Amino acid sequence: MSTLIPFRERIELLPKNPYHTPGYGGYCPQYKYKIGDTFGRTTHCLIQDKSVACSEATLLSSIKPVDQAVAKCKQSRDELLSRRSENWGGQKFGKPLVPGYTGFVPRLRQFYGERYTEKCKNAVAAFETDHLAHQRKMSELPETTNRVDVPMPNIPKTNVPAVDKMSLRRHCPRLVPIQREADPYISHNAIHTAVNNSPFILPNDNPNKRFMSSYMGYVPKLKFHIGQGSPGLTHVALNEFTDAVAQTKAAATAPVKLEEVREERRDPVSIYPDSSGLIPRYTGHIPGQKFRHGRTFGHSTYDALDQPRST
């Protein structure tokens, strides 16, 4: 006979707050190492465990009624949002944003766990608070720089002996410039990337017609070459690209020839060998094979093309 569980014992079956409800798909640290308990109790223990490294901002929000402090905070938030209506550049943030808005909302990633409209209000209020703090600091900056009553520290003068200017001119003659402007410095070890020295324009026999290793740009014809270093592969690929461009330019100026050249296609390997039969389980077509019987597959397919078709 079944017995009823008292109400107090049934209440103890539920996990204690805070905990994640079953079906929560977010990340919970150290959850994969916990076994043998329900999802709610396991997440409750992990949230309460101080040794588990996790973020200080929790995803869980309190379900208690809003107290006066929270109401006062929301009132100050609404005052900050009403200030934006006076700004001609940001009036859209002064009104509540509806879910589905795909525009940018500043500081929205820092708030979660609430409805979309509440998150947007908190994000815009935080952005407006930082903006007002920045304006206050900028207004205090000129006041600090324009203050005259700040006493200047007394810096003692060093005992530097006076030097005769005539003696300096005598020992340090004036140097005459060799030329009006200095020549630009070009390193001999540097790879020139100017227009005239581009690897795409250099001739094929030039050793600098290549790209250095770890070059992430596009190199034509490079995907068809493997098995070498990056400089060697890019050199071969650029040579093929230069030859292809030259052929294209030559074909553009060459006269058009309306001649059809047909090449006879010959397979290097015959499908039906004349000195042996085909391998069993061959599923291709064999001329006259359906009319042969009483022999093995290898004997019946021996020199299949020259065998007379039996009727």
C-alpha positions as CSV (number, residue, x, y, z in Angstrom):
1,M,0.0,0.0,0.0
2,S,1.5,3.3,-1.0
3,T,2.0,6.0,1.6
4,L,1.8,9.7,1.0
5,I,4.9,11.7,1.5
6,P,4.5,14.6,3.9
7,F,4.5,18.1,2.4
8,R,7.7,19.2,4.2
9,E,9.6,16.2,2.8
10,R,8.4,16.9,-0.7
11,I,9.7,20.4,-0.4
12,E,13.2,19.1,0.4
13,L,13.2,17.1,-2.8
14,L,13.5,20.4,-4.8
15,P,17.0,22.0,-5.0
16,K,17.8,25.1,-3.0
17,N,18.2,28.5,-4.6
18,P,20.1,29.5,-6.6
19,Y,20.2,26.8,-9.3
20,H,19.8,26.4,-13.1
21,T,16.6,24.8,-14.3
22,P,16.8,21.6,-16.3
23,G,17.2,22.4,-20.0
24,Y,19.6,25.3,-19.5
25,G,22.1,25.1,-22.4
26,G,24.6,27.7,-21.2
27,Y,28.1,27.1,-19.8
28,C,28.4,25.9,-16.2
29,P,32.0,25.6,-15.0
30,Q,33.1,22.1,-13.7
31,Y,29.7,20.6,-14.5
32,K,31.1,17.8,-16.7
33,Y,33.1,16.5,-13.7
34,K,30.0,16.1,-11.5
35,I,27.9,13.0,-11.6
36,G,25.4,11.2,-9.4
37,D,23.0,14.0,-8.7
38,T,20.2,16.0,-10.3
39,F,20.9,19.0,-12.6
40,G,19.4,21.5,-10.1
41,R,21.4,20.2,-7.1
42,T,24.6,20.0,-9.1
43,T,24.4,23.5,-10.4
44,H,23.4,24.8,-6.9
45,C,26.6,23.2,-5.4
46,L,28.7,24.6,-8.2
47,I,27.3,28.1,-7.9
48,Q,27.8,28.1,-4.1
49,D,31.3,26.6,-4.3
50,K,33.9,29.4,-3.9
51,S,36.7,27.2,-5.3
52,V,35.2,27.1,-8.7
53,A,36.5,29.9,-11.0
54,C,33.5,31.7,-12.5
55,S,32.4,35.1,-13.4
56,E,31.3,37.6,-10.7
57,A,28.2,38.5,-12.7
58,T,25.7,35.7,-12.4
59,L,23.0,34.9,-15.0
60,L,20.4,34.3,-12.3
61,S,18.2,37.2,-11.3
62,S,16.3,37.6,-8.1
63,I,12.6,36.8,-8.1
64,K,11.9,38.9,-5.0
65,P,9.6,41.9,-5.3
66,V,11.3,45.2,-6.2
67,D,12.3,47.2,-3.1
68,Q,12.6,50.9,-2.8
69,A,16.3,51.0,-3.6
70,V,15.7,49.3,-7.0
71,A,12.8,51.6,-7.7
72,K,14.9,54.6,-6.9
73,C,17.7,53.3,-9.2
74,K,15.1,52.8,-12.0
75,Q,13.9,56.4,-11.4
76,S,17.4,57.8,-11.9
77,R,17.8,55.6,-14.9
78,D,14.7,57.0,-16.5
79,E,16.0,60.5,-15.8
80,L,19.2,59.7,-17.7
81,L,17.2,58.4,-20.6
82,S,15.0,61.5,-20.7
83,R,18.2,63.6,-21.0
84,R,18.9,61.9,-24.3
85,S,15.7,63.3,-25.8
86,E,17.3,66.8,-25.7
87,N,20.2,65.5,-27.8
88,W,19.4,65.7,-31.5
89,G,22.0,63.0,-32.3
90,G,20.7,60.2,-30.1
91,Q,16.9,60.4,-29.8
92,K,16.3,56.8,-30.6
93,F,17.9,55.6,-27.3
94,G,15.5,57.8,-25.3
95,K,12.6,55.6,-26.1
96,P,12.2,51.9,-25.2
97,L,13.6,49.6,-27.8
98,V,11.4,46.8,-28.9
99,P,12.7,43.2,-29.3
100,G,14.0,42.5,-32.8
101,Y,15.9,45.8,-33.1
102,T,19.1,45.0,-35.0
103,G,20.9,48.3,-34.6
104,F,23.8,49.0,-32.3
105,V,23.1,49.6,-28.6
106,P,26.2,50.7,-26.5
107,R,27.1,48.5,-23.5
108,L,24.4,46.0,-24.3
109,R,26.8,43.0,-24.0
110,Q,27.4,43.8,-20.3
111,F,23.8,43.2,-19.3
112,Y,21.8,39.9,-19.5
113,G,19.2,38.0,-17.5
114,E,16.4,40.4,-18.1
115,R,14.0,41.3,-20.9
116,Y,15.4,43.0,-24.0
117,T,13.8,46.3,-23.2
118,E,15.2,46.4,-19.7
119,K,18.6,45.4,-20.9
120,C,18.6,48.2,-23.4
121,K,17.5,50.7,-20.8
122,N,20.3,49.7,-18.4
123,A,22.9,49.7,-21.2
124,V,22.0,53.2,-22.4
125,A,21.8,54.5,-18.8
126,A,25.4,53.1,-18.2
127,F,26.6,54.7,-21.4
128,E,25.0,58.0,-20.5
129,T,26.6,57.9,-17.0
130,D,30.0,57.4,-18.5
131,H,29.4,60.2,-21.0
132,L,28.4,62.6,-18.2
133,A,31.5,61.6,-16.2
134,H,33.7,62.3,-19.3
135,Q,32.1,65.7,-19.8
136,R,32.7,66.6,-16.2
137,K,36.3,65.6,-16.4
138,M,36.8,67.6,-19.6
139,S,35.2,70.7,-17.9
140,E,37.5,70.3,-15.0
141,L,40.6,70.1,-17.2
142,P,40.8,73.8,-18.3
143,E,40.2,74.9,-14.7
144,T,43.3,72.9,-13.6
145,T,45.5,74.2,-16.4
146,N,44.5,77.9,-16.0
147,R,45.2,78.1,-12.3
148,V,47.8,80.8,-11.5
149,D,48.0,80.4,-7.8
150,V,49.9,77.2,-8.0
151,P,53.4,77.9,-6.6
152,M,56.2,76.9,-8.9
153,P,59.0,74.9,-7.4
154,N,62.4,76.5,-6.9
155,I,64.8,74.8,-9.3
156,P,68.4,75.6,-8.3
157,K,70.6,76.8,-11.1
158,T,73.6,74.6,-11.8
159,N,77.0,76.1,-11.7
160,V,77.8,75.9,-15.4
161,P,81.0,77.8,-16.4
162,A,80.5,80.4,-19.2
163,V,82.0,79.5,-22.5
164,D,83.3,82.1,-24.9
165,K,81.4,82.0,-28.2
166,M,84.5,83.0,-30.2
167,S,86.4,80.0,-28.9
168,L,83.6,77.7,-30.0
169,R,83.7,79.2,-33.5
170,R,87.4,78.8,-33.6
171,H,87.5,75.1,-32.7
172,C,84.2,74.1,-34.5
173,P,84.3,75.4,-38.1
174,R,81.1,75.7,-40.0
175,L,80.4,72.7,-42.3
176,V,79.4,73.3,-45.9
177,P,76.6,71.0,-47.2
178,I,77.7,68.8,-50.2
179,Q,74.2,68.8,-51.8
180,R,70.9,70.5,-51.1
181,E,68.9,67.4,-50.2
182,A,70.0,63.9,-49.1
183,D,69.4,60.9,-51.3
184,P,66.7,58.5,-50.0
185,Y,68.1,55.4,-48.3
186,I,67.3,52.1,-50.0
187,S,68.5,48.9,-48.2
188,H,70.2,46.3,-50.5
189,N,68.6,43.5,-48.5
190,A,65.0,44.7,-48.7
191,I,62.6,43.3,-51.2
192,H,61.4,46.2,-53.4
193,T,57.7,46.3,-53.7
194,A,57.4,49.3,-55.9
195,V,55.3,49.2,-59.0
196,N,58.4,48.7,-61.3
197,N,59.8,46.0,-59.0
198,S,56.6,44.1,-58.3
199,P,57.0,40.3,-58.5
200,F,54.2,40.3,-61.0
201,I,56.1,42.4,-63.5
202,L,59.7,41.1,-63.0
203,P,61.0,38.7,-65.7
204,N,60.9,35.0,-65.1
205,D,64.7,34.7,-64.6
206,N,64.8,37.3,-61.8
207,P,65.4,35.6,-58.4
208,N,63.3,38.3,-56.7
209,K,60.2,37.2,-58.6
210,R,58.7,35.5,-55.5
211,F,57.0,36.2,-52.2
212,M,58.5,35.7,-48.8
213,S,57.3,33.1,-46.4
214,S,54.1,33.7,-44.4
215,Y,52.8,36.0,-47.2
216,M,49.0,35.8,-46.8
217,G,48.0,37.5,-50.1
218,Y,46.7,35.9,-53.2
219,V,49.2,34.3,-55.6
220,P,47.8,33.1,-58.9
221,K,48.5,29.5,-60.0
222,L,49.8,28.6,-56.5
223,K,47.2,26.0,-55.6
224,F,48.5,23.7,-58.4
225,H,52.0,23.4,-56.8
226,I,53.0,21.6,-53.6
227,G,56.1,20.0,-52.1
228,Q,58.4,23.1,-51.9
229,G,59.0,26.1,-49.8
230,S,56.9,29.2,-50.1
231,P,59.5,31.3,-52.1
232,G,60.1,28.4,-54.6
233,L,56.4,27.7,-55.0
234,T,55.5,31.4,-55.5
235,H,58.4,31.8,-58.0
236,V,57.1,28.9,-60.2
237,A,53.5,30.1,-59.9
238,L,54.3,33.6,-60.9
239,N,56.3,32.4,-63.9
240,E,53.3,30.4,-65.1
241,F,51.0,33.4,-64.5
242,T,53.4,35.7,-66.5
243,D,53.4,33.2,-69.4
244,A,49.6,32.9,-69.3
245,V,49.2,36.7,-69.4
246,A,51.7,36.9,-72.3
247,Q,49.8,34.2,-74.2
248,T,46.5,36.1,-73.6
249,K,47.9,39.3,-74.9
250,A,49.3,37.6,-77.9
251,A,46.0,35.9,-78.7
252,A,44.2,39.2,-78.4
253,T,46.2,40.7,-81.3
254,A,46.6,37.5,-83.4
255,P,44.2,36.9,-86.4
256,V,41.2,34.7,-85.8
257,K,41.5,31.2,-87.4
258,L,38.3,29.3,-87.9
259,E,39.8,25.8,-88.0
260,E,38.6,22.9,-86.1
261,V,41.3,20.5,-85.0
262,R,40.1,17.1,-84.0
263,E,42.4,14.9,-82.1
264,E,41.7,11.2,-82.0
265,R,41.4,10.0,-78.4
266,R,43.1,6.9,-77.6
267,D,43.1,5.2,-74.3
268,P,46.5,4.0,-73.2
269,V,45.0,1.1,-71.3
270,S,42.5,-1.2,-73.1
271,I,39.4,-2.2,-71.2
272,Y,39.2,-5.7,-72.8
273,P,42.7,-7.3,-72.8
274,D,43.4,-9.6,-75.7
275,S,45.8,-11.9,-73.8
276,S,43.7,-12.6,-70.6
277,G,40.2,-12.4,-69.3
278,L,38.6,-9.8,-67.0
279,I,38.6,-10.0,-63.3
280,P,35.5,-11.6,-61.7
281,R,32.9,-9.2,-60.4
282,Y,33.6,-6.8,-63.2
283,T,30.3,-4.9,-63.6
284,G,31.0,-3.1,-66.9
285,H,29.6,-4.0,-70.3
286,I,31.1,-7.0,-72.2
287,P,30.1,-7.5,-75.8
288,G,28.3,-10.8,-76.3
289,Q,28.7,-11.9,-72.6
290,K,25.0,-12.5,-72.1
291,F,25.0,-15.1,-74.8
292,R,27.8,-17.2,-73.3
293,H,27.4,-19.8,-70.6
294,G,29.0,-23.0,-69.2
295,R,32.4,-21.5,-68.7
296,T,34.1,-19.4,-66.0
297,F,34.0,-15.6,-66.1
298,G,37.7,-15.4,-66.9
299,H,37.5,-17.9,-69.8
300,S,34.4,-16.4,-71.3
301,T,35.8,-12.9,-71.3
302,Y,39.2,-13.9,-72.8
303,D,39.8,-11.6,-75.8
304,A,36.2,-10.4,-75.6
305,L,36.4,-8.0,-78.6
306,D,37.6,-10.6,-81.1
307,Q,35.3,-13.4,-80.0
308,P,32.4,-14.0,-82.4
309,R,29.0,-13.3,-81.0
310,S,27.0,-16.5,-80.8
311,T,23.3,-16.3,-81.7
